[in-house]
Amino acid sequence: MAVDGNVIQHFKITHDVLGFNQLNTIIIQFNEFPDIVFEATGIYSRRFKSFLDWHNYPYTDLNPLAAKKQLDQLRLNKNDLNDAKNLAKTQFILARAKSYVQNPIDIELQDMSRFYQQINHDIVSTKNRLHRILQLTFPEIEGLFSATDSPHY
């Protein structure tokens, strides 16, 4: 937690209901919503985003590469504590814009699309592997069938 560019308190929370309730208690103590800045680290930050969205807290989630570029001059040792402190300090200087909150349906559709693409990729890889193995063990097999995508093949 930083006030006027100075870190006045730092604490660690767990990524569960107890940790988020602890954070909520701290946020409520402010007269106005504080600037919440964090590095978006895939599945680890998703729970945190959900908590913030649930409580309608505005936040800024930074792409890890953008955060790295912004903090490269400030950090001597890269670790989570130093990164959190420096993100808090630099928020006063950079005044980062708040992140756009996506509709939960859009997020779910993106997840489903990624899952579909992964399954499709796995099917194609498996078919190619099977075809290669059949070519090595029985090269004449394609001459017996009219199409390689028939059920008998």
Backbone bond lengths (Angstrom), bond angles and torsions (degrees), N, CA, C in turn:
res aa  C-N    CA-C-N  psi(-1)  N-CA   C-N-CA  omega(-1)  CA-C   N-CA-C  phi
1 M - - - 1.433 - - 1.528 107.13 -
2 A 1.316 115.41 130.86 1.458 120.79 -179.40 1.521 109.63 -125.87
3 V 1.320 115.28 142.19 1.458 121.79 176.32 1.523 107.17 -128.94
4 D 1.332 115.89 126.71 1.463 121.69 -178.90 1.524 112.95 52.89
5 G 1.324 116.58 39.10 1.459 121.44 176.31 1.514 114.99 82.91
6 N 1.323 118.91 -0.41 1.467 121.63 178.84 1.521 109.94 -113.64
7 V 1.328 115.59 132.43 1.457 120.02 177.73 1.522 107.85 -74.71
8 I 1.331 115.97 119.57 1.464 119.37 -178.43 1.524 112.29 -104.28
9 Q 1.319 115.98 -22.31 1.461 118.98 -178.83 1.517 108.61 -157.47
10 H 1.320 115.71 141.80 1.460 118.71 171.38 1.520 107.34 -134.90
11 F 1.306 113.86 146.27 1.454 120.10 -177.93 1.515 108.32 -151.22
12 K 1.299 115.83 163.31 1.447 122.38 -179.38 1.523 107.78 -115.82
13 I 1.320 116.21 137.06 1.457 119.54 176.36 1.530 108.48 -120.97
14 T 1.305 114.48 156.98 1.465 119.66 175.22 1.523 108.66 -89.56
15 H 1.314 116.49 155.23 1.469 121.53 179.67 1.521 110.13 -88.45
16 D 1.321 115.33 59.74 1.456 121.23 177.02 1.523 108.31 -146.41
17 V 1.312 117.01 -177.00 1.456 121.49 -176.23 1.521 111.29 -59.56
18 L 1.325 117.25 -41.17 1.467 119.98 -178.78 1.530 111.54 -63.20
19 G 1.316 116.60 -45.49 1.460 120.33 179.58 1.514 112.47 -64.62
20 F 1.328 116.11 -41.65 1.459 119.60 -179.97 1.530 111.33 -70.03
21 N 1.331 117.25 -33.80 1.470 119.72 175.34 1.524 110.72 -65.77
22 Q 1.329 115.98 -38.36 1.472 120.64 176.74 1.536 109.26 -61.43
23 L 1.320 116.94 -45.28 1.458 121.04 178.91 1.527 111.07 -64.65
24 N 1.321 116.45 -40.73 1.462 120.27 179.38 1.531 110.84 -60.83
25 T 1.327 117.08 -40.13 1.462 121.56 177.79 1.530 110.68 -60.56
26 I 1.311 116.80 -40.38 1.468 121.10 179.66 1.529 110.59 -69.12
27 I 1.334 117.27 -42.04 1.470 120.78 -178.84 1.526 110.61 -64.53
28 I 1.325 116.85 -39.46 1.463 121.29 -178.33 1.535 111.41 -62.97
29 Q 1.343 118.10 -26.90 1.465 121.62 -178.70 1.528 112.85 -66.62
30 F 1.329 117.92 -19.29 1.459 121.11 -179.70 1.527 110.06 -77.91
31 N 1.322 116.31 150.26 1.465 121.27 177.33 1.524 111.43 -71.54
32 E 1.324 116.02 -31.87 1.456 121.70 177.75 1.523 107.82 -134.78
33 F 1.326 116.15 165.71 1.460 119.13 -178.40 1.522 110.35 -62.59
34 P 1.309 117.58 128.89 1.465 119.39 175.84 1.524 110.21 -76.78
35 D 1.322 116.56 161.60 1.464 120.79 173.28 1.520 107.60 -75.39
36 I 1.300 116.22 121.28 1.467 121.29 178.97 1.515 107.08 -107.05
37 V 1.333 116.41 119.39 1.459 122.84 -177.37 1.521 107.85 -127.64
38 F 1.320 115.77 132.90 1.467 119.59 176.50 1.520 109.48 -152.71
39 E 1.318 114.09 162.03 1.450 121.61 178.87 1.521 108.14 -89.52
40 A 1.327 117.11 124.91 1.461 122.18 -179.50 1.525 109.02 -76.01
41 T 1.308 115.86 109.91 1.467 120.60 -176.17 1.524 110.58 -117.53
42 G 1.305 115.98 57.69 1.462 121.55 173.87 1.516 113.31 62.50
43 I 1.321 115.43 -127.69 1.464 120.17 -174.66 1.522 112.11 -67.32
44 Y 1.324 117.92 -24.19 1.459 120.29 -178.10 1.524 112.08 -70.58
45 S 1.307 116.94 -33.92 1.464 119.26 -178.68 1.528 112.21 -90.06
46 R 1.315 117.98 -9.60 1.463 120.60 -177.37 1.527 112.66 -64.08
47 R 1.322 116.59 -43.03 1.463 119.61 178.11 1.527 110.66 -61.97
48 F 1.320 114.75 -41.85 1.457 120.28 -179.49 1.530 110.04 -63.40
49 K 1.341 117.15 -44.24 1.458 121.16 177.44 1.527 110.29 -60.10
50 S 1.312 116.97 -42.65 1.467 120.38 179.87 1.522 111.05 -61.31
51 F 1.334 115.95 -42.02 1.462 120.67 177.07 1.525 110.26 -60.05
52 L 1.324 117.66 -47.82 1.460 121.95 -178.65 1.532 111.18 -64.50
53 D 1.330 116.29 -41.55 1.463 120.19 178.81 1.527 110.69 -65.19
54 W 1.319 116.40 -40.85 1.468 121.38 -179.22 1.530 110.90 -59.18
55 H 1.338 116.38 -38.82 1.460 121.60 -179.02 1.531 112.66 -92.95
56 N 1.312 116.90 3.69 1.478 122.49 -179.30 1.531 112.31 57.82
57 Y 1.324 116.80 38.25 1.459 121.21 175.96 1.526 108.36 -88.10
58 P 1.334 117.95 127.92 1.467 119.05 175.05 1.529 109.72 -71.90
59 Y 1.321 116.05 145.26 1.463 120.13 -178.02 1.517 110.08 -150.82
60 T 1.319 114.02 166.59 1.459 121.83 174.78 1.514 107.04 -124.28
61 D 1.324 115.51 115.35 1.462 118.29 174.28 1.518 107.89 -105.11
62 L 1.303 114.40 128.32 1.466 120.99 -175.18 1.514 110.91 -101.59
63 N 1.298 114.40 138.77 1.456 120.72 170.38 1.531 106.89 -60.94
64 P 1.343 118.92 136.80 1.474 119.70 -178.67 1.530 114.06 -54.90
65 L 1.332 117.25 -35.98 1.465 119.56 179.18 1.527 110.67 -68.63
66 A 1.327 117.23 -41.38 1.467 120.74 177.76 1.528 110.35 -64.04
67 A 1.330 116.93 -41.77 1.466 120.41 178.48 1.528 110.12 -62.76
68 K 1.325 116.85 -41.77 1.472 120.66 179.81 1.524 110.39 -61.41
69 K 1.331 116.25 -45.61 1.467 119.59 -179.23 1.529 111.32 -64.23
70 Q 1.325 116.89 -38.04 1.460 119.99 -179.25 1.522 111.99 -70.43
71 L 1.331 117.04 -29.28 1.462 120.25 -173.81 1.524 114.10 -103.77
72 D 1.328 117.96 -1.54 1.472 120.41 -175.80 1.523 113.11 -55.26
73 Q 1.324 118.33 -39.48 1.463 120.32 -177.25 1.529 111.61 -77.10
74 L 1.323 117.97 -20.01 1.462 120.31 -171.82 1.525 114.85 -92.85
75 R 1.299 117.72 -27.93 1.460 117.87 -170.64 1.518 112.74 -99.50
76 L 1.303 113.00 132.68 1.458 119.39 174.34 1.522 108.92 -86.52
77 N 1.307 116.05 -47.94 1.463 121.77 178.35 1.519 108.31 -120.33
78 K 1.321 115.40 127.20 1.463 118.77 179.01 1.518 109.33 -81.83
79 N 1.304 115.51 117.63 1.457 121.37 169.93 1.525 107.67 -155.25
80 D 1.299 116.37 167.82 1.467 120.04 -174.47 1.524 112.55 -61.09
81 L 1.324 117.04 -40.06 1.460 120.08 -178.35 1.530 111.16 -64.99
82 N 1.342 116.52 -48.34 1.472 119.93 178.83 1.525 111.62 -62.13
83 D 1.334 116.65 -41.36 1.465 119.62 179.73 1.521 110.80 -63.02
84 A 1.325 117.86 -43.69 1.469 121.10 179.97 1.524 110.67 -62.84
85 K 1.332 116.76 -44.76 1.469 119.89 178.98 1.526 111.32 -61.46
86 N 1.314 116.30 -45.20 1.464 119.96 -177.72 1.525 112.28 -69.79
87 L 1.328 118.00 -34.53 1.463 119.98 174.98 1.523 109.87 -63.13
88 A 1.328 116.67 -41.34 1.472 120.72 178.96 1.527 110.43 -64.76
89 K 1.332 117.58 -44.93 1.461 120.60 -179.16 1.528 111.93 -63.77
90 T 1.332 115.92 -44.06 1.465 119.23 -175.03 1.520 112.77 -75.22
91 Q 1.325 118.75 -14.53 1.463 120.19 177.48 1.528 110.56 -61.87
92 F 1.321 117.38 -32.96 1.467 120.81 179.31 1.524 111.15 -69.32
93 I 1.318 116.46 -31.46 1.463 121.31 -178.38 1.529 110.87 -83.98
94 L 1.332 115.77 -47.77 1.460 120.79 -172.67 1.526 113.77 -86.03
95 A 1.313 117.40 -22.16 1.474 122.48 -178.10 1.523 110.75 44.26
96 R 1.302 115.80 60.00 1.463 121.93 -177.39 1.530 111.06 -60.87
97 A 1.309 114.97 146.07 1.469 120.56 179.39 1.521 110.03 -72.61
98 K 1.316 115.84 152.86 1.463 121.24 177.14 1.524 108.89 -71.42
99 S 1.302 115.68 149.14 1.465 121.40 -179.53 1.514 110.86 -78.10
100 Y 1.302 113.90 148.08 1.458 120.60 175.60 1.529 108.18 -75.00
101 V 1.308 116.61 130.88 1.462 121.24 179.61 1.518 108.02 -92.46
102 Q 1.324 114.65 117.29 1.455 120.42 -178.48 1.517 111.31 -78.15
103 N 1.302 115.07 150.76 1.448 121.58 174.58 1.541 108.11 -64.83
104 P 1.336 118.89 133.75 1.469 120.86 -179.86 1.529 113.68 -56.34
105 I 1.326 116.83 -31.03 1.466 119.68 178.47 1.521 110.14 -66.50
106 D 1.332 117.33 -40.31 1.462 120.88 178.17 1.530 110.83 -63.58
107 I 1.316 116.73 -40.21 1.468 120.73 178.34 1.516 110.18 -62.89
108 E 1.329 116.04 -43.96 1.468 119.99 179.71 1.527 111.04 -64.68
109 L 1.336 116.68 -39.83 1.468 120.11 177.73 1.524 111.24 -63.92
110 Q 1.340 117.24 -39.15 1.462 120.22 176.76 1.522 110.85 -62.86
111 D 1.330 116.43 -43.12 1.461 120.58 178.88 1.528 110.94 -61.93
112 M 1.323 115.73 -44.04 1.469 119.66 179.58 1.524 111.23 -64.59
113 S 1.324 116.17 -39.20 1.456 120.17 178.97 1.528 110.70 -63.70
114 R 1.339 117.10 -43.78 1.468 120.49 177.50 1.524 110.97 -62.03
115 F 1.334 116.19 -41.56 1.454 121.35 179.39 1.529 110.41 -63.38
116 Y 1.333 116.98 -43.72 1.458 122.32 177.97 1.536 110.33 -60.92
117 Q 1.331 116.58 -45.71 1.459 120.26 179.39 1.527 111.22 -61.61
118 Q 1.335 116.87 -39.56 1.463 120.25 179.46 1.523 111.28 -65.97
119 I 1.325 116.53 -43.48 1.469 120.33 178.24 1.521 110.26 -63.42
120 N 1.323 116.80 -43.53 1.460 120.96 177.95 1.531 110.91 -59.48
121 H 1.313 115.89 -45.00 1.470 120.97 178.51 1.527 110.49 -60.84
122 D 1.316 117.35 -42.57 1.466 121.21 179.66 1.522 111.58 -63.98
123 I 1.335 117.28 -40.32 1.467 120.93 179.39 1.523 110.61 -64.44
124 V 1.322 116.48 -46.30 1.463 120.75 179.99 1.529 110.08 -62.16
125 S 1.327 117.68 -43.18 1.470 120.93 179.54 1.526 111.10 -62.85
126 T 1.324 116.23 -41.91 1.464 120.32 -179.80 1.527 110.59 -65.72
127 K 1.329 117.39 -42.63 1.468 120.64 178.15 1.530 110.78 -62.81
128 N 1.328 116.48 -43.15 1.471 119.75 179.10 1.519 111.27 -63.92
129 R 1.326 116.76 -40.18 1.467 120.91 178.12 1.528 110.68 -63.45
130 L 1.336 116.65 -44.35 1.460 121.58 178.70 1.525 110.41 -62.34
131 H 1.332 116.70 -44.45 1.464 120.73 178.98 1.529 111.21 -60.41
132 R 1.310 117.21 -43.23 1.467 121.33 179.47 1.529 111.04 -63.39
133 I 1.328 116.14 -42.82 1.464 120.04 -179.84 1.532 110.53 -66.03
134 L 1.350 116.78 -40.97 1.459 119.68 177.07 1.520 111.43 -63.56
135 Q 1.333 117.39 -38.82 1.465 120.95 178.14 1.534 111.32 -62.95
136 L 1.318 115.80 -37.45 1.462 119.27 -179.94 1.534 112.36 -72.97
137 T 1.323 117.13 -38.83 1.466 119.95 -175.19 1.524 113.32 -90.97
138 F 1.306 118.30 -30.98 1.463 121.66 -175.99 1.527 109.22 -145.94
139 P 1.340 118.26 75.84 1.467 121.34 -173.38 1.530 114.33 -63.34
140 E 1.332 118.66 -22.15 1.461 120.85 -177.28 1.524 113.10 -82.33
141 I 1.326 118.40 0.15 1.463 121.55 -173.10 1.520 113.05 -61.65
142 E 1.312 117.79 -34.25 1.460 119.86 -178.29 1.521 111.73 -69.31
143 G 1.310 117.69 -23.90 1.463 121.22 176.96 1.519 112.27 -72.73
144 L 1.323 117.59 -20.48 1.464 121.37 -178.33 1.528 112.95 -84.57
145 F 1.301 117.03 -21.48 1.463 120.52 -176.52 1.517 110.34 -120.08
146 S 1.335 115.27 149.16 1.464 119.46 -178.66 1.527 112.01 -78.00
147 A 1.327 116.39 -29.12 1.470 120.11 -178.89 1.529 109.66 -140.48
148 T 1.322 115.79 143.70 1.477 119.69 -179.62 1.521 112.61 -80.11
149 D 1.336 117.53 -8.06 1.466 118.59 179.54 1.539 112.59 -105.62
150 S 1.342 116.20 12.58 1.464 119.11 177.73 1.527 109.85 -75.17
151 P 1.323 118.38 156.32 1.467 121.18 -179.19 1.541 112.73 -62.41
152 H 1.331 117.14 -31.30 1.474 119.73 -178.67 1.516 111.47 -73.15
153 Y 1.305 117.24 -31.12 1.466 121.23 179.39 1.504 108.82 -64.69
